[in-house]
């Protein structure tokens, strides 16, 4: 029996029990996965807002194409590496008269042109008429470079020696000298078409043909045909043919020419067929054409997207729907593979939708699309809602 006025101290047993129970519950909550903990604590809603997992727009499908023949015709090509002359006229006509006691000269100055293609220079003129007997002498900067007896309808070409030419102004003189002892005889010469000729090396040593192969197309065979016309006297060197900078063929004779190109040497897109000659040669390539046989295989479009743990639990618990939406203005068939599950879909100018929850997995998801048709898929979207 407790005495009156005695203080009662509460027993700690009940408080300790309560604390132990609360600590155990807290440890239990912390030990379970986040999504289970949220469900246990009722911190997650029973539904979700719409969530897009994957989307793409404006996907072009090329489809399948059987063998196709393309004949490409091109303009004629001229390859010119032969030497040629560029003419600078000095005088259209003039006369020279000489006797036993006198000579006659025609003098002029000129400045020769030089560039990387210059080989040399000549003086040229025609002898129109000759009356009497004598000689013509040609001088360059005071040095005689030619002497001959003129004859009617004669064309004279004399090289101007590089060792005698100077940079800038040069002097050339044509001298008529009567030959004989009769003081009453003379030499009269009429000359025409006096000119300085610059001899230049032809520089059209390479010509190319550009042709195009459709993207996603494979070349099964290709052939080149044309007619070779030699503009020179002989075919001293071959015509080298390159496809995309790699040698494909060498032409060693004129006339009709035909050869094949390796399919592996031709690429999708832009290709270049080049014809190359050496200096000194000149050719025409007439009626060139390329015949190409191509085909196109079906190419897959492959993508992937990720589903996290929370999204996966919503799907497995049936609290989210999985929607695949396809949209196109074209009429086409599309083959889909989602994580190994195949679907064949027909799109007919409208939106196509289907539930694909059974095909999705936690983590990385893979989707592959292909079609025999050529069309544009305006949109594909996979979402949870």
Secondary structure, 3 states (H helix, E strand, C coil): CCCCCCCCCCCCHHHHHHHHHHHHHHHHHHHCCHHHHHHHCCCCCCCCCCEEEEEEEEEEECCCEEEEEEEEECCCEEEECCEEEEEEEEEEEEEEEEECCECEEEEEEECCCCCCCEEEEEEEEEEEEEECCEEEEEEECCEEEEEECCCCCEEEEEEECCCCCCCCCEEEEEEEEECCCCCCCEEEEEEEEEEEEEEEECCECEEEEEEEECCCEEEEEEEEEEEEEECCCCCCCCEEEEECCEEEEEECCCEEEEEEECHHHCCCEEEEEEEECCCCCEEEEEEEEEEEEEEECCCCEEEEEEECHHHHHHHHCCCCCEEEEEECCCEEEEEEEECCEEEEEEEECCEEEEECHHHCCCEEEEEEEECCCCEEEEEEEEEEC
